[in-house]
Amino acid sequence: MKRLFGIALILVFILVPAAANASSTVLNLDGTQSGWAESELRQAFAYGLTYSDVMSNYKRDITREEFSSLAVKLYEGLTGNKALVGANPFSDTKNTEVLKAYRLQIIYGKSPTSFYPNDKITRQEIAVMITRTLNASGIGTKATSSSLPFTDKGQVSSWALDAMQFVYSNSIMKGIDSSSIGPLQNTSREQAIVLMKRTYEKYRGTTAVVQPQPLPIQPSPAQTVTTVPGTGAYIDTSQKDKGLVRVGYKGNGTEKLKVMVAKGDTKYYYPLKPDGIIHGFPLQLGNGEYKVSVLSNITGNQYGYVKTETLSINLKDPNIVYLNSIQTITWTPESAAAKKNIQLTVGITDTSKSINASYDFIVKNVTYNYDKINSLTTDYTPNPDETLRVLNGICYDYSSLFAAMKRSEGVPIKLVKGYNRYTDVYHAWNEVFINGKWVVVDTTFDSVYYSNKQEYTFQKNSSDYTKVYEY
């Protein structure tokens, strides 16, 4: 009998939480909340959708950082998965919840390196982040109706319209009054928490548990492009302090154009289409005076000047040039190459190991396309996201993809053209800045070695390569 009583007592201690633990589940509101929000705040707390930093001063406008944390809570609540921390491209935050949200593609920076964690967030931005959180959780976000019956509908940005229609048609977000939905208004902490609570209640249990890693290899359908205002030649020198000039030309489809970047007697030429799209070009010839020109074909091999700008640069760090998105190495924080790099390097804090992870993926997954070289024109430029999609290409594609991936992480890397002692054709490879020095890396050769089960090394002997151009 005593033994049975002892077992029962043990079970009581196992099954019933201690009083101290029970008290931690009680929410003590600070009195700043609105009357309409009180019960919903308590329920959101009970669901585990909140955290201590936002559970006070409820009428204060919520920040990007705070809402990112709530989005991660919603994701974890819907999926049952713990979100993982991704690589950090931002110079203004080390918040792990922000990095989790970034890895899940719920949030992005306002620039490639800046998140602006303390900026306030509008209702239309919140709508977009809610739909991204649902998408990351494996839940579709197609609006049940395209109706948005508010007089301020015209204030909704085109990029947020689908999301606003979704949250409204699914009773997640309501109007601020009978005639307005307030897309540009900031959102208070209590409003944001209630929106997440409503989303959770509507979609909990409606999807199978999804695994947050690895991220899918999905190139962005079309990266955002900037076009020339008006017609004719356009040269933008506003980013010269980053070692970058941006050039475009809007004209008829028959014009044959080039961009020339010159410093002293050294000149670099690039193809340019008259489609109005603005491309970046590097100022990689050191500090001093440059001339940037748009040239138009007159006849044969003769070109005439259309427009020229003169500028001077004095960069404190010359390696900043090799972080930019340029015509031959295009990337944005939302591009497929950047996202794939995050997937490959998540949790890696050592730069050398991070570089090797991306290198290893390219070498083992991208195959050389022997037929492609025969169909290329002289003005061919690689597209890193397309190479990632098809997982094949020529040396130019390999080196462009590797450069885009690492530049998106903030690692200086060059795309180099010239010759290798083991081949008699024009070749492209990379130089990566590791531990204070430039290291020659050739993903194309190593991919061929790997496919043929031959030994290869990450770092190449620079004496085996003859550099002609670098970008």
Secondary structure as UniProt FT lines:
FT   HELIX           2..15
FT   HELIX           19..23
FT   TURN            24..25
FT   HELIX           35..37
FT   HELIX           38..47
FT   HELIX           52..54
FT   TURN            58..59
FT   HELIX           64..79
FT   HELIX           96..103
FT   TURN            104..105
FT   TURN            112..113
FT   TURN            117..118
FT   HELIX           123..136
FT   TURN            137..138
FT   TURN            151..152
FT   HELIX           153..155
FT   HELIX           158..160
FT   HELIX           161..169
FT   TURN            170..171
FT   TURN            183..184
FT   HELIX           189..203
FT   TURN            204..205
FT   STRAND          232..236
FT   TURN            238..239
FT   HELIX           240..242
FT   STRAND          244..250
FT   TURN            253..254
FT   STRAND          257..263
FT   TURN            264..265
FT   STRAND          266..272
FT   STRAND          279..282
FT   STRAND          288..299
FT   TURN            300..301
FT   STRAND          302..313
FT   HELIX           318..323
FT   TURN            327..328
FT   TURN            333..334
FT   HELIX           336..345
FT   TURN            346..347
FT   HELIX           351..365
FT   STRAND          367..368
FT   TURN            370..371
FT   HELIX           372..375
FT   TURN            378..379
FT   HELIX           384..390
FT   STRAND          392..393
FT   HELIX           395..407
FT   TURN            408..410
FT   STRAND          413..420
FT   TURN            421..422
FT   STRAND          427..434
FT   TURN            435..436
FT   STRAND          437..441
FT   HELIX           443..451
FT   TURN            452..453
FT   HELIX           462..464
FT   STRAND          465..470
//
